[in-house]
Amino acid sequence: MAAQHSPVQTTSKDVKKRDLLRQYGIICVSVEYFQYGGFRYPNLEEAVSQAKRDQYAHESDI
């Protein structure tokens, strides 16, 4: 059975946003964040470093 796709509706706000992007040559890029302990980190290495620090602190408390 083929997957059913619902049509995406374009609002006037979407059209205005698209027009502004074109007018000024602006592009929209996705940003990847890593979340740990309620904080966002710009890269995986920083998130892992914090997780390791937390793990070490927890083990030291035992």
C-alpha positions as CSV (number, residue, x, y, z in Angstrom):
1,M,0.0,0.0,0.0
2,A,1.4,3.4,-1.0
3,A,2.0,6.0,1.8
4,Q,-0.5,8.8,1.9
5,H,1.0,12.3,2.1
6,S,-1.0,15.2,3.2
7,P,-0.5,18.4,1.2
8,V,1.5,21.1,2.9
9,Q,-0.3,24.4,3.1
10,T,1.6,27.6,2.5
11,T,0.4,30.5,4.6
12,S,0.9,34.2,3.8
13,K,3.5,34.3,6.5
14,D,5.4,31.6,4.8
15,V,5.2,33.5,1.5
16,K,6.4,36.7,3.1
17,K,9.3,34.9,4.7
18,R,10.3,33.3,1.4
19,D,10.1,36.6,-0.4
20,L,12.3,38.3,2.2
21,L,14.9,35.5,2.0
22,R,15.0,35.9,-1.8
23,Q,15.0,39.7,-1.7
24,Y,18.1,39.9,0.6
25,G,19.9,36.7,-0.5
26,I,19.5,35.1,2.9
27,I,19.6,31.4,3.3
28,C,18.1,29.4,6.1
29,V,20.3,26.7,7.6
30,S,19.6,24.1,10.2
31,V,21.7,24.1,13.3
32,E,22.5,20.9,15.1
33,Y,22.6,21.1,18.9
34,F,23.3,18.4,21.5
35,Q,21.3,18.5,24.7
36,Y,22.5,17.1,28.0
37,G,21.4,17.9,31.5
38,G,19.1,20.7,30.4
39,F,21.8,22.5,28.4
40,R,22.5,22.7,24.7
41,Y,26.0,22.2,23.3
42,P,27.2,23.2,19.8
43,N,29.1,20.0,19.4
44,L,29.1,16.4,20.6
45,E,32.5,16.6,22.2
46,E,31.4,19.3,24.6
47,A,28.2,17.4,25.6
48,V,30.2,14.3,26.2
49,S,32.8,16.2,28.2
50,Q,30.1,17.5,30.5
51,A,28.5,14.1,30.8
52,K,31.9,12.6,31.8
53,R,32.4,15.4,34.4
54,D,29.0,14.7,35.8
55,Q,29.7,11.0,35.9
56,Y,33.0,11.6,37.7
57,A,31.4,13.9,40.2
58,H,28.6,11.4,40.9
59,E,31.1,8.5,41.3
60,S,33.2,10.7,43.7
61,D,30.2,11.3,45.9
62,I,29.7,7.5,46.5
